[in-house]
Amino acid sequence: MITYEYPLNERIRTLLRLEDLFDRVEFFVAQESPIDHHAGLMGIFEILEVASRGDLKSDLLQELDRQRLFLEALRNNPAIAEDKLDAVISDIESTFADLLASAGKTGQHLRENEWLMTIKQRAAIPGGTCEFDLPSYHHWLHRPNADRRTDLETWLGPLNPIAAALRIVLRVLRESGKSSPLIAYSGVFQQMPMERAAHMLRVTLMRDLPCVPEISANKYALNIRFILPGSVQRTKLFDSDVEFGLTYCSL
């Protein structure tokens, strides 16, 4: 199966983008080659750009606190495993404390590093980080692997509370809904009005189906068209019936 997630507001869109970036950066930082570590640093710069928008930190703090209060209300419920509930609440409280303790604007430690900001500025130019443009960066890429990784982990470290918080919020969001089996006849599914208010939709279908969902949703209607991927005409419809699962996720 393959799942496509569609955010229904800007806040969830930002969290999904950051989750993808953190996953990518953590993968590249764990590798050995200079090219991998270059990709990791470029990913850190992207995280800096996305995480700096809006009131991300305060939004995450509010949502973590809301989830903590909700879970606390479940205590003494015979249907809830007390030890698992305690572990989840402890995780939320620890993440909340770490995020609250991260002083200043998100990524300020990176902005204050003149060397990194020079690389970031040059990285905006195609091929702008070549050795003749940034000899000092070229030198850094030739340092021992362990030294480069230590530097990357140091630069990434103050951003980790953001990563931990958004992963908790997205986990709660994904687990909030139940998938319903549906059929898109001739590749088209419509629901007017949309079944209920949601923050994100999840569409799940068989991995070997030669189509991808094109989703359009608002409070008035939900439209899903299954189209052929990689076709010359991007909107060419997959005109067979498609069985898929649809989940409405809400915080």
C-alpha positions as CSV (number, residue, x, y, z in Angstrom):
1,M,0.0,0.0,0.0
2,I,1.0,3.6,-0.5
3,T,-0.4,6.6,1.4
4,Y,-0.8,10.1,0.1
5,E,-1.3,12.8,2.7
6,Y,-3.1,16.1,1.9
7,P,-3.0,18.9,4.5
8,L,-6.1,21.1,4.7
9,N,-4.5,24.2,6.3
10,E,-1.1,26.0,6.3
11,R,-0.1,24.8,9.7
12,I,-0.3,21.1,8.9
13,R,1.3,21.8,5.5
14,T,4.3,23.3,7.4
15,L,4.6,20.4,9.8
16,L,4.6,17.9,7.0
17,R,7.3,19.7,5.1
18,L,9.4,20.0,8.2
19,E,8.9,16.3,9.0
20,D,10.1,15.4,5.5
21,L,13.2,17.7,5.8
22,F,14.2,16.4,9.3
23,D,13.9,12.8,8.0
24,R,16.1,13.7,5.0
25,V,18.7,15.5,7.1
26,E,19.0,12.8,9.6
27,F,19.5,10.2,6.9
28,F,22.3,12.2,5.2
29,V,24.0,13.2,8.4
30,A,24.3,9.5,9.3
31,Q,26.2,8.8,6.1
32,E,29.9,9.0,5.5
33,S,30.6,10.8,2.2
34,P,31.2,14.6,1.7
35,I,28.3,14.6,-0.8
36,D,25.9,13.2,1.8
37,H,27.0,15.7,4.4
38,H,26.6,18.5,1.8
39,A,23.1,17.4,1.2
40,G,22.5,17.3,5.0
41,L,23.7,20.9,5.4
42,M,21.5,22.0,2.5
43,G,18.6,20.3,4.3
44,I,19.4,22.2,7.5
45,F,19.2,25.4,5.6
46,E,15.8,24.4,4.3
47,I,14.6,23.6,7.8
48,L,15.7,27.1,8.9
49,E,13.6,28.7,6.1
50,V,10.5,26.7,6.8
51,A,10.7,26.8,10.6
52,S,11.2,30.5,10.7
53,R,7.7,31.2,9.3
54,G,4.8,32.1,11.5
55,D,4.5,31.2,15.2
56,L,5.5,27.6,14.8
57,K,7.0,27.2,18.2
58,S,4.0,28.6,20.0
59,D,1.6,26.6,17.9
60,L,3.5,23.4,18.8
61,L,3.6,24.3,22.5
62,Q,-0.2,25.0,22.5
63,E,-1.0,21.7,20.7
64,L,1.3,19.6,23.0
65,D,-0.4,21.2,26.1
66,R,-3.8,20.5,24.6
67,Q,-2.9,16.9,24.0
68,R,-1.5,16.5,27.5
69,L,-4.7,17.8,29.1
70,F,-6.8,15.5,26.9
71,L,-4.8,12.5,27.9
72,E,-4.8,13.4,31.6
73,A,-8.6,13.3,31.5
74,L,-8.4,9.7,30.5
75,R,-6.8,8.6,33.8
76,N,-8.8,6.0,35.7
77,N,-10.5,4.9,32.5
78,P,-10.7,1.1,32.7
79,A,-10.3,0.9,28.9
80,I,-7.0,2.7,29.0
81,A,-3.7,1.0,29.9
82,E,-2.3,3.2,32.7
83,D,1.4,2.4,32.0
84,K,1.1,3.3,28.3
85,L,-0.8,6.4,29.1
86,D,1.9,7.5,31.6
87,A,4.6,6.9,28.9
88,V,2.8,9.0,26.3
89,I,2.1,11.8,28.8
90,S,5.8,11.7,30.0
91,D,7.0,11.9,26.4
92,I,4.7,15.0,25.7
93,E,5.8,16.7,28.9
94,S,9.5,16.1,28.2
95,T,9.2,17.4,24.6
96,F,7.1,20.4,25.9
97,A,9.9,21.3,28.4
98,D,12.7,21.0,25.8
99,L,10.8,23.2,23.3
100,L,9.9,25.8,26.0
101,A,13.6,25.9,27.0
102,S,14.8,26.6,23.5
103,A,15.2,30.4,23.8
104,G,15.2,32.9,21.0
105,K,14.0,32.7,17.4
106,T,14.1,29.3,15.8
107,G,17.5,28.8,14.1
108,Q,19.0,31.9,15.6
109,H,22.2,30.0,16.3
110,L,22.6,29.4,12.6
111,R,21.9,33.0,11.6
112,E,24.6,34.1,13.9
113,N,27.2,31.9,12.2
114,E,28.6,34.1,9.5
115,W,30.4,31.2,7.8
116,L,27.2,29.2,7.5
117,M,25.2,32.1,6.2
118,T,27.8,32.7,3.5
119,I,27.4,29.1,2.4
120,K,23.6,29.4,2.6
121,Q,23.7,32.5,0.4
122,R,25.9,30.9,-2.2
123,A,23.7,27.7,-2.1
124,A,20.8,29.7,-3.6
125,I,22.9,30.0,-6.8
126,P,22.9,26.9,-9.0
127,G,26.4,25.4,-8.5
128,G,27.3,28.2,-6.2
129,T,29.0,26.1,-3.6
130,C,31.9,25.0,-5.9
131,E,35.4,24.9,-4.5
132,F,36.5,28.1,-6.3
133,D,33.5,30.0,-4.8
134,L,33.8,28.7,-1.3
135,P,37.3,27.3,-0.6
136,S,36.8,27.2,3.1
137,Y,33.7,25.0,2.6
138,H,35.7,22.8,0.3
139,H,38.2,22.4,3.1
140,W,35.4,21.5,5.5
141,L,34.1,18.8,3.2
142,H,37.6,17.2,3.2
143,R,37.8,17.0,7.0
144,P,37.4,13.6,8.6
145,N,33.9,12.2,8.4
146,A,33.4,12.1,12.2
147,D,34.4,15.8,12.5
148,R,31.9,16.8,9.8
149,R,29.1,14.7,11.4
150,T,29.9,16.3,14.8
151,D,29.5,19.8,13.3
152,L,26.3,18.9,11.6
153,E,24.8,17.4,14.8
154,T,25.9,20.5,16.6
155,W,24.1,22.8,14.1
156,L,21.0,20.5,14.1
157,G,20.8,20.1,17.8
158,P,18.9,23.3,18.8
159,L,16.3,22.4,16.1
160,N,15.7,18.9,17.5
161,P,13.0,20.0,20.0
162,I,11.0,21.3,17.0
163,A,11.4,17.9,15.3
164,A,10.3,16.0,18.4
165,A,7.3,18.2,19.0
166,L,6.0,18.1,15.4
167,R,6.4,14.3,15.3
168,I,4.2,13.9,18.3
169,V,1.6,16.2,16.9
170,L,1.6,14.4,13.5
171,R,1.4,11.0,15.2
172,V,-1.6,12.1,17.1
173,L,-3.1,13.6,13.9
174,R,-2.5,10.4,11.9
175,E,-4.0,8.2,14.6
176,S,-7.1,10.3,15.0
177,G,-9.0,8.9,12.1
178,K,-10.2,5.6,10.8
179,S,-9.8,4.6,7.2
180,S,-13.0,4.0,5.2
181,P,-12.9,1.8,2.0
182,L,-14.3,3.7,-1.0
183,I,-14.4,3.4,-4.8
184,A,-13.6,6.1,-7.3
185,Y,-15.7,5.1,-10.3
186,S,-13.9,5.8,-13.6
187,G,-11.1,7.4,-11.6
188,V,-13.3,10.1,-9.9
189,F,-14.6,10.5,-6.4
190,Q,-16.7,13.4,-5.1
191,Q,-18.2,14.2,-1.8
192,M,-20.4,17.3,-1.3
193,P,-20.2,18.6,1.3
194,M,-17.0,17.1,2.7
195,E,-18.0,14.5,5.3
196,R,-16.6,16.4,8.3
197,A,-14.1,19.0,9.3
198,A,-10.6,17.8,9.2
199,H,-7.0,19.0,9.2
200,M,-5.6,16.4,6.9
201,L,-6.7,13.7,4.5
202,R,-5.0,10.4,3.9
203,V,-5.6,8.4,0.7
204,T,-4.3,4.9,0.7
205,L,-4.3,2.6,-2.4
206,M,-2.5,-0.4,-3.8
207,R,1.1,0.4,-4.6
208,D,1.0,-1.3,-8.0
209,L,-1.9,0.8,-9.3
210,P,-0.6,3.0,-12.2
211,C,-2.3,6.2,-10.8
212,V,-1.9,8.9,-8.3
213,P,-4.6,11.0,-6.5
214,E,-5.1,14.6,-7.4
215,I,-7.0,16.1,-4.4
216,S,-9.0,19.2,-4.1
217,A,-10.8,19.9,-0.8
218,N,-12.5,22.7,1.1
219,K,-15.4,22.9,3.5
220,Y,-17.9,22.6,0.6
221,A,-16.6,19.6,-1.3
222,L,-14.0,16.9,-1.7
223,N,-12.8,15.9,-5.1
224,I,-10.3,13.2,-5.8
225,R,-9.2,12.4,-9.4
226,F,-6.8,9.5,-10.1
227,I,-4.5,10.5,-12.9
228,L,-1.7,8.8,-14.7
229,P,1.8,9.7,-13.3
230,G,4.5,10.9,-15.6
231,S,2.2,11.3,-18.6
232,V,2.7,14.1,-21.2
233,Q,-0.6,15.5,-20.1
234,R,-0.3,15.7,-16.3
235,T,-4.1,15.6,-15.9
236,K,-4.8,12.6,-18.0
237,L,-7.4,10.6,-16.1
238,F,-7.0,7.0,-15.1
239,D,-10.4,5.9,-16.3
240,S,-10.8,2.7,-14.4
241,D,-12.5,2.1,-11.1
242,V,-10.1,2.6,-8.2
243,E,-10.5,1.1,-4.7
244,F,-8.9,3.2,-2.0
245,G,-9.0,4.1,1.6
246,L,-9.8,7.6,2.9
247,T,-9.1,8.8,6.4
248,Y,-10.2,12.2,7.8
249,C,-7.6,13.3,10.4
250,S,-8.2,16.0,13.0
251,L,-6.5,17.4,16.1
